[in-house]
């Protein structure tokens, strides 16, 4: 199924190398920070600061190019974290 494989590779390329315009990034408020903390804890990143846990997780997913701290968040990265 070459067409399906090409679509899969295209989605993967967009995930890893795409860029979301900064004006579409989300502000991380207390509610979103709590969600991030909960999801990262469930993935085994408990015991670390939220920023450290998030950056480490993003690095293991090869999404570090889409992360610039924890104050604002690329919605693509958030969707990937929620998917996990």
Secondary structure, DSSP 8 states (H G I E B T S, - for coil): -HHHHHHHHHHHHHHHH----GGG-EE--HHHHHHHHHHHHHTT-TTS-HHHHHHHHHHHTT-GGG---SSEE-HHHHHHHHH-
